[in-house]
Amino acid sequence: MKAIIRIGQFLGNALLVLFALGALGSLFPAIPALGEVGPLLTANLGPWITIVALIGAVVVFRRWRSNRKRSTAIVASMAAFAALGTGYVQAQQIGVAQANGAQIDLGEALLARSQTEPDIKPETVVYSRYDGQDLPLDIYRPIGSKGARPAPVFVYIHGGGWGGETLKQRQADYRWFAARGYLVVSLEYPLSSKTRPTWNVAEPQLGCAMVWLGANAARFGGDPARLALWGESAGGNLVLNLSYRANAGTLQPACAGAVPKVAATIALYPVVDPARMYRNPDPLISVFGRLMTVNYTGGTPSQFPDRYSAIASSTHINAQAPATLLIVPHADHLVVPEAAHEFAAKAQAAGVAVRLIDVPYAEHGFDLRSGNIGNQMVRQVMLQFLAERGLKP
């Protein structure tokens, strides 16, 4: 029995030390490795870490009062640091959420699950083909609209470095918006690979999806004249480029038809400058940035400067661009946050209505777990932004 107790104490101490290291990385994202792992742990398990670490601190402190061992005191201190550190990080993020009109449900964040929604089944349509591959889109019909007029159309384009993830990536979010009266559409596009760069293919094919929506959204209860785009990371790059080019009349779809104008664009931690992503100085994450950009463009910025310029979002800034919301995690190691700030300044100087929210202590993908603090904030802020732009059901 004593051996089992000692093993349990060892494992518990190890877990508390891990939590303390995660809190350290969350608070100080410049620390190699810990600065990447810590914010992700806090984003996905933050409430649990705070609670477990707090309980652990009390239990280990009581043990220290009995044995007075230095090692026990160290573990108790690390547990207290983990609880206080993760609690502070989450409090700061909740403060930013509240400052931007979002109310965080801590019970929901603790469970890290989607807010209860009807099980809305998507309808899948093939809008185009490329290289022998069907390109589908998923349609989630609106069910929360109170009026008789057609619903706004909210289009999602997934991230994944232009070569990964799928249109199914954020289904809980699609249902959340559909339940609030939006016709939600998730698009697939030709994905890049080592042998198939798609830098000059993805946007024209997605242009076909926009053409299709312009012609068919009404059949599903949507109003293509009230169109908004939304995407994260590489998808953020695509929605910025597509919407800015669509409104300027420079988007050339790979199929015949009229491209509808975009009323609002939302980009979460977007790759506004792929060349800068390629040159990311981070010693660990930079390898992924180089792989993604090289696969997408077919080479490096020095090999193909014109290609990198063509897909840089600042290239497409124009006065006709839609109102834009940027949500940028301050501790993003994959996409340099400063690039989004510089893009926002350039767009504002050109007359574009841009709003940027800087999320403290947050890492790339901080909102992807449905129901966590970041996800609740992003959903509510996007909903309010759409309403402010006249895209309320």
Secondary structure, 3 states (H helix, E strand, C coil): CHHHHHHHHHHHHHHHHHHHHHHHHHHCCCCCCHHHHHHHHHHHHHHHHHHHHHHHHHHHHHHHHHHCCHHHHHHHHHHHHHHHHHHHHHHHHHHHHHHCCCCCCHHHHHHCCCCCCCCCCCEEEEEEEECCEEEEEEEECCCCCCCCCCEEEEEEECCCCCCCCCCCCCHHHHHHHHCCCCEEEEECCCCCECCECCCCCHHHHHHHHHHHHHHHHHHHCEEEEEEEEEEECHHHHHHHHHHHHHHHCCCCCCCCCCCCCCCEEEEECCCCCHHHHHCCCCCCCHHHHHHHHHHHHCCCCCCCHHHHHHHCHHHHCCCCCCEEEEEEECCCCCCCHHHHHHHHHHHHHCCCCEEEEEECCCCCCCCCCCCCHHHHHHHHHHHHHHHHCCCCC
